[in-house]
Amino acid sequence: MCNHDHNSKNKAQKKGQKLYKGPSAKITDHHHDEEHSTWSRRSFMQTLGLVGTGSIMVGGANLSAAAPSRLTTALANSDSDRILVLIRLKGGNDGLNTIVPIYDYDFYAQSRPTIRYQENELYNLSSDFGIPPSMDPLQSLWGDGQMKVVHGVGYPDSSLSHFRGSDIWASAQPDVVDDTGVFGRYFEDLFPDFLINPPEIPPAIQIGSSGNLIFDGEDAKYAFSVANPEQLEDIAENGVLHDVVNIPDCTFGDQLGFMRGAINTSFTYAATINEAYESASNAVEYGQGQLARQLAIVARMIKGGLGTQVYLVTIGSFDTHANQLERHGNLLSDLSNSVKNFYDDLNSTGMGEKVLSMTISEFGRRIEENGSNGTDHGTASPILMFGDGLNDQGFVGTHPDIQDPDSTGNPAFTTDFRQVYSTVLKQWLCIDENLVDQILFGQTYEALDLGFNCEALGINDVTNTAGFLHLATYQGDQTFIEYTMPTTARVTVSLFNLLGQEVGKLKDEFSLEGPQRINVKQSVRTRLRTGQYIYRISFNGKSYSKSILVR
């Protein structure tokens, strides 16, 4: 029987592990059986984020950190210190009750006899459009030129499925199923040496939206992700993920302690997040809503100088099929209060002008209300954008004609969501235009006038990051590493196990320009067990790494 090891604290200290500062974790026999039955070398390595899209389950929260993509490299090389915060309105936001079309109020009211807003209770953003009373906190942002509305955002033949719709918005690929995200698109030619030398800061932080593809690459995720703000707050306050003190005194306990200690060590981002979090504080009192706590944490990280450039926060329950008026109003109130507090907080240190926020949602709602005082899945919906960088308030694009819906009775989209992505990537984050077009599957989208550009930062020529191509291939029981040398150079190709220990060199010689192919088993000169490894290719002072399965 496994008993708690009362000397485990001393053991942990001797091993140099940072001790968990939070409450002790109680391990029951049930939990012991669960963890023991699922513990294996491969599942352990998956929890380290080194195998595929591995993640850790911490107190029921899904947490992961993995390799940055080619986009991340471009972000790191960019001279921009701008930050993007994506606010996901999960469930499909009703655009017509968010930005109410005053110019066609009679038809709007006829279509929504029980869930409409009275015209005299709206705050007029202009003579044509208003926002409901629950969004009153945004009046000051609008008045100060810190808010824009992009009308009718969607795409052709919109999916009305939550899962497919979410994937399309994440991948920016409506035509075929793609399991990579627009911010995590993986390009083999510039995959950084993450698996051996991870970057000092997480390129992205994601709260909620478990399973969302937006930060996924072909080989791994590139965001530090938690399922809820409590988990991120715990990491930020303590700097570690797992308790290495209160573990059973048995073989299983040794395995568990080793696993948890290795995870704590591997996720160096936890300590980095903790340092930024502790060095700042919130200057305003946030509310108790879903979104409020998330943005409060993000504000502290930004003010603490974390350096992460992209954040994703999530507020759910926008799938308002019934009793919409009150439910949707409460959600919009949380959104509006939280965003207002967020910018008041950032502006207390003059950082508001560096942070652009924008809402995204998998689809909108239908024009007509249903029989349950709600709305069903629709298509186009507005995107709301916030921040001093917008340089003025205003509307972008054309509002859908609600008297002329598409063939399914939904608002016809007027702005492609990929136009928004493209404009933000190119003109806010200042990513190379050719790279952005490749991320968007080779398509070039007309820029929207969102009020910002890279010239304002003195960035006129963003370096093109195209370069080295490499990948793992498989044929029968053989594993190969294939790459294309851009020039003749001395090349070292090494193989590592998942603890970062070198297993052997596969190649250490001059290679000619052009395609190269290495048979891993034949080249390593030692016996390899089947499993996951990491290869590293180094030449001309640069290194590229990726996980590989040896069969």
C-alpha positions, 0 to 999 in steps of 0.5 A, spaced: 500 500 500 502 507 498 503 511 504 505 518 504 512 520 504 513 524 510 521 526 508 519 527 500 520 535 502 527 533 503 528 529 497 525 535 493 529 540 496 535 535 495 533 534 487 533 542 487 525 542 485 521 548 487 516 546 492 509 547 491 506 553 495 499 552 495 494 547 499 496 540 499 494 535 494 490 529 497 491 522 493 486 517 494 486 510 492 482 511 487 486 517 484 492 512 485 489 507 481 487 512 475 494 515 475 497 508 475 493 505 470 494 511 465 502 512 467 506 510 461 513 513 458 509 515 452 503 518 456 509 521 460 512 525 455 506 527 452 505 531 458 511 534 457 508 537 451 514 533 447 510 528 443 504 531 438 500 536 441 501 533 448 498 536 454 497 536 462 491 535 466 491 539 472 485 539 477 481 537 471 484 543 467 487 542 460 494 545 460 499 545 454 505 548 452 509 547 445 513 549 439 512 556 436 511 556 429 514 560 423 509 565 425 512 565 432 519 566 429 516 572 425 513 575 431 520 574 435 523 578 429 518 583 428 520 590 431 513 591 434 511 591 441 504 591 440 499 586 443 493 582 440 488 580 445 482 575 442 476 575 446 472 569 444 464 569 444 463 562 445 457 559 442 455 564 436 454 571 438 447 575 436 450 580 432 443 584 431 442 585 439 449 587 439 449 592 434 442 594 433 440 597 426 437 603 428 436 605 420 432 599 419 429 599 426 422 597 424 424 591 420 428 589 426 423 590 431 418 586 427 423 580 426 424 580 434 417 582 437 419 579 444 427 580 444 428 586 441 430 592 444 426 598 445 429 604 440 429 609 446 433 605 451 439 604 446 445 608 446 446 611 439 453 610 436 451 613 430 444 615 427 444 608 424 447 604 429 446 603 437 448 598 443 443 596 448 443 598 455 448 592 458 453 595 453 453 602 456 460 601 459 463 602 452 460 609 451 466 612 453 471 607 449 467 609 443 467 617 445 474 616 446 476 613 439 478 606 442 472 602 439 471 600 432 465 595 429 467 591 423 460 589 420 457 583 417 463 578 418 463 571 416 465 567 410 461 563 404 457 558 405 457 558 413 457 552 417 452 552 422 455 547 427 459 549 433 465 545 432 466 546 425 464 553 425 470 554 431 475 550 427 474 554 421 475 561 425 481 558 428 484 555 421 481 560 417 480 554 412 472 554 410 473 549 404 477 543 407 478 540 414 485 543 417 487 541 423 492 547 424 490 554 426 491 561 423 496 563 429 499 556 429 501 554 422 507 550 422 512 551 416 518 546 416 522 551 413 523 555 419 521 551 425 525 554 431 530 549 435 524 549 441 525 542 443 532 543 445 532 550 447 525 553 448 524 561 447 524 564 454 517 567 454 510 563 451 509 566 444 501 566 446 497 564 452 490 561 452 485 561 457 479 557 456 477 554 449 480 547 450 480 544 444 480 550 439 485 550 434 487 557 433 494 556 436 495 549 433 501 547 428 502 541 425 507 538 430 504 541 436 501 547 440 504 553 440 500 556 446 501 556 454 494 554 455 489 553 461 482 551 461 480 556 466 483 563 470 483 559 476 489 555 474 493 560 470 492 564 477 495 559 481 501 558 476 502 565 476 502 566 484 506 559 485 510 559 479 509 551 479 504 546 476 504 540 481 505 538 488 512 534 489 511 534 496 505 530 498 506 523 494 506 516 496 512 512 498 512 507 493 514 505 486 508 509 484 510 515 488 517 515 485 514 515 478 509 520 480 514 525 483 519 524 477 513 526 473 511 532 476 518 534 478 520 533 470 514 537 468 515 543 473 522 543 470 520 543 463 515 548 463 519 554 464 514 558 462 510 557 469 516 561 473 516 566 467 509 568 468 510 568 475 515 573 475 511 578 470 505 577 475 508 578 481 511 585 478 505 588 477 498 589 480 491 591 477 489 598 478 482 598 478 477 593 481 474 588 476 467 584 476 466 577 478 464 575 471 467 570 466 471 574 462 473 579 468 478 575 472 481 573 465 482 580 463 485 582 470 490 576 469 492 578 462 493 586 464 498 584 470 502 580 465 502 585 460 504 590 465 509 586 468 513 585 462 511 578 460 513 579 453 507 575 450 504 578 444 498 574 443 492 572 448 486 568 447 480 569 453 474 566 452 467 567 455 461 562 454 454 561 453 452 565 447 448 559 444 442 563 446 436 559 443 432 560 449 430 566 454 435 570 450 434 577 452 436 577 459 442 571 458 445 575 452 444 582 456 448 579 462 454 576 457 454 583 454 454 586 460 460 582 462 464 583 456 463 591 456 465 592 463 471 587 463 473 591 457 472 597 460 476 595 466 481 592 462 483 598 458 482 603 464 487 598 468 492 598 462 492 606 461 494 607 468 501 605 466 500 608 459 500 601 455 493 601 452 496 604 446 500 598 445 494 593 446 489 591 441 483 587 442 478 584 438 472 579 439 471 573 435 465 568 435 464 561 430 457 564 427 452 569 428 444 568 429 438 568 425 434 575 423 428 572 426 427 570 433 424 563 434 419 560 438 423 560 445 424 567 445 431 566 443 435 565 436 438 560 432 444 559 429 446 564 423 451 566 419 454 573 419 456 577 425 460 584 427 467 584 430 468 589 436 475 592 436 478 596 442 484 600 443 487 606 443 491 604 436 485 604 432 486 612 432 478 613 432 471 610 433 468 608 427 464 602 422 468 598 417 465 595 412 457 594 410 452 592 414 448 586 412 441 588 409 436 584 414 431 585 409 435 581 404 437 575 407 441 569 404 438 563 401 437 560 408 434 566 411 440 569 415 444 575 414 449 575 408 456 576 410 459 582 407 466 582 410 470 576 410 473 574 417 480 572 413 480 580 411 480 581 418 486 576 420 490 579 414 490 586 416 491 585 423 497 580 422 500 585 417 498 592 420 498 591 427 503 585 429 507 587 423 508 580 420 511 580 413 506 580 408 508 574 404 508 570 410 501 572 412 499 570 405 502 563 406 499 562 413 492 564 409 493 558 404 496 562 399 491 567 398 491 575 399 486 579 402 484 586 401 486 590 407 481 593 411 482 600 414 482 599 421 486 605 423 493 603 424 499 601 420 506 599 421 509 605 418 507 609 424 512 604 428 517 606 423 517 599 420 517 599 413 520 593 411 519 586 415 524 581 414 521 575 410 523 569 414 522 564 408 528 558 409 530 551 411 525 545 409 526 539 414 521 533 416 521 526 418 518 521 413 516 514 414 517 508 410 515 501 412 519 500 419 524 505 417 524 512 419 528 518 415 530 525 416 529 529 409 531 536 409 534 541 403 540 544 404 540 552 401 547 552 401 554 547 401 555 547 409 558 543 414 552 539 418 551 536 424 544 532 425 543 529 432 538 525 435 536 526 442 531 522 447 525 526 450 529 528 456 534 532 452 540 527 452 544 526 446 543 519 443 548 519 438 550 523 431 547 521 425 551 526 421 557 530 422 560 532 415 560 537 409 553 537 405 552 539 398 546 544 396 540 540 395 536 535 398 538 530 403 536 524 406 538 520 413 536 513 415 535 514 422 537 507 424 542 505 419 546 512 421 545 512 429 550 506 430 547 504 436 540 500 438 534 504 438 528 502 442 521 504 438 519 511 441 519 518 440 525 522 439 528 529 437 532 530 431 536 537 431 539 539 425 545 545 425 549 549 420 551 556 419 550 557 426 543 555 427 539 549 429 532 546 427 529 541 431 522 537 431 520 530 434 520 524 430 517 517 431 523 511 431 519 505 429 
